[in-house]
């Protein structure tokens, strides 16, 4: 599943399907 852009404006790899949130990881 793809992820939306995080608050920082970067694509994240980890996503939570429950709340459909993404976390930016480097």
C-alpha positions, 0 to 999 in steps of 0.5 A, spaced: 500 500 500 502 506 498 503 512 503 501 519 502 506 525 503 508 526 511 507 533 514 515 534 513 513 533 505 517 527 504 514 520 502 514 515 508 515 507 508 511 505 514 503 507 514 498 505 519 491 502 515 487 504 521 488 511 521 491 511 514 497 515 517 504 515 515 510 516 518 516 519 515 523 515 515 530 516 513 
